[in-house]
């Protein structure tokens, strides 16, 4: 099974997180570093195995089985939120999508559990101390 991000979702990098906005449902989420890395990889259809391989080229993954559970949970939450969909063309036997168009660079950073923090608009405004005019591009 392969997953791909919803093309209508907009993203903006922030200091320690990446903020995502899904305009149809007016949902916001913040992703930590490893969550943002996975989000970028989902620009093209990726299986859990593909994503684990990608993580291994970018981070030091000590426990692949644990990382697999965490990545699957991350994807399940993203599907529930409609930020990611199961690729309808995937059948579980399709060839790997390659590197998703991005160049992976090895980091000595240890892998951290990907996190999704769901936020409403008032939390976004409070957390990032910006006015609604400052995010008007999100809702136009």
C-alpha positions in Angstrom: 0.0 0.0 0.0 1.3 3.4 -0.9 0.5 6.8 0.6 0.7 10.3 -0.9 0.0 13.7 0.5 -3.1 15.7 -0.4 -2.1 18.2 -3.0 -4.3 20.9 -1.6 -2.5 21.0 1.7 -0.2 24.0 2.0 2.9 24.0 4.2 5.1 26.6 5.7 8.4 25.9 7.6 8.7 27.5 11.0 11.7 27.5 13.4 11.3 24.0 14.9 8.2 22.8 13.1 6.4 22.8 9.8 2.9 24.1 9.7 0.3 22.4 7.4 -3.1 23.8 6.4 -5.8 21.8 4.7 -8.2 24.4 3.3 -11.2 22.1 2.6 -11.5 21.1 6.3 -9.8 24.2 7.7 -7.4 22.0 9.6 -4.0 23.0 10.8 -1.2 20.7 12.1 2.4 21.2 13.1 5.0 18.6 12.4 8.3 18.0 14.2 11.5 17.5 12.2 11.1 13.9 11.3 7.3 14.4 10.6 8.2 17.2 8.2 10.8 14.9 6.6 8.2 12.2 6.0 5.8 14.9 4.7 8.3 15.9 2.1 8.8 12.3 1.0 5.1 11.9 0.5 5.2 14.2 -2.5 5.2 11.0 -4.5 3.5 7.7 -3.5 5.5 5.9 -0.8 5.0 2.7 1.0 5.9 2.3 4.7 8.9 0.3 3.6 10.0 3.1 1.2 9.6 5.7 4.1 11.7 3.5 6.4 14.4 3.2 3.8 14.3 7.0 3.3 14.6 7.6 7.1 17.6 5.3 7.2 19.4 7.4 4.6 18.7 10.6 6.5 18.7 9.6 10.2 20.3 7.0 12.4 17.5 4.6 13.0 18.4 2.3 15.9 15.2 0.1 15.9 13.6 -0.4 12.5 10.6 -2.4 13.9 9.8 0.4 16.3 10.2 3.0 13.6 7.9 1.0 11.4 5.1 1.1 14.0 5.7 4.9 14.5 5.6 5.6 10.7 2.5 3.5 10.3 0.8 5.4 13.2 1.9 8.7 11.6 0.4 7.7 8.3 -2.8 6.4 9.9 -3.3 9.8 11.7 -2.6 11.7 8.5 -5.1 9.6 6.5 -7.7 10.2 9.3 -7.1 13.9 9.0 -7.3 13.8 5.2 -3.8 15.2 4.8 -2.6 12.0 3.2 -4.5 9.5 1.1 -3.9 5.9 0.1 -2.7 6.0 -3.5 -5.5 4.4 -5.6 -3.0 3.2 -8.2 -1.0 1.2 -5.6 -1.8 -2.5 -5.2 0.9 -3.5 -2.8 3.1 -4.9 -5.5 4.1 -1.8 -7.4 7.7 -0.9 -7.9 9.3 1.6 -5.5 8.7 5.3 -6.4 12.4 6.0 -6.2 13.5 8.8 -4.0 10.5 11.0 -4.5 12.4 13.6 -6.4 14.4 14.8 -3.4 18.1 14.3 -2.7 18.6 12.5 0.6 21.6 13.6 2.6 22.9 11.5 5.5 22.7 13.1 8.8 24.3 11.9 12.0 21.1 13.0 13.8 19.2 10.2 15.5 15.8 9.4 14.3 13.0 10.9 16.4 9.4 9.8 16.5 7.4 11.8 13.9 4.7 13.9 15.6 1.6 15.6 14.3 0.1 18.3 16.5 -3.4 19.2 15.4 -4.2 22.8 15.9 -7.2 25.1 15.4 -6.9 28.6 14.0 -6.8 30.3 17.4 -4.0 27.9 18.6 -2.0 28.7 15.4 -2.4 32.4 16.0 -1.5 32.1 19.7 1.4 29.6 19.3 3.1 31.6 16.5 2.1 35.0 17.8 0.8 36.3 14.5 -2.4 38.1 13.5 -5.0 36.7 11.2 -3.8 39.1 8.6 -0.4 37.4 8.8 -1.9 34.1 7.7 -4.4 35.5 5.2 -2.5 33.8 2.4 -3.6 30.4 4.0 -7.3 31.1 3.6 -7.4 33.0 0.2 
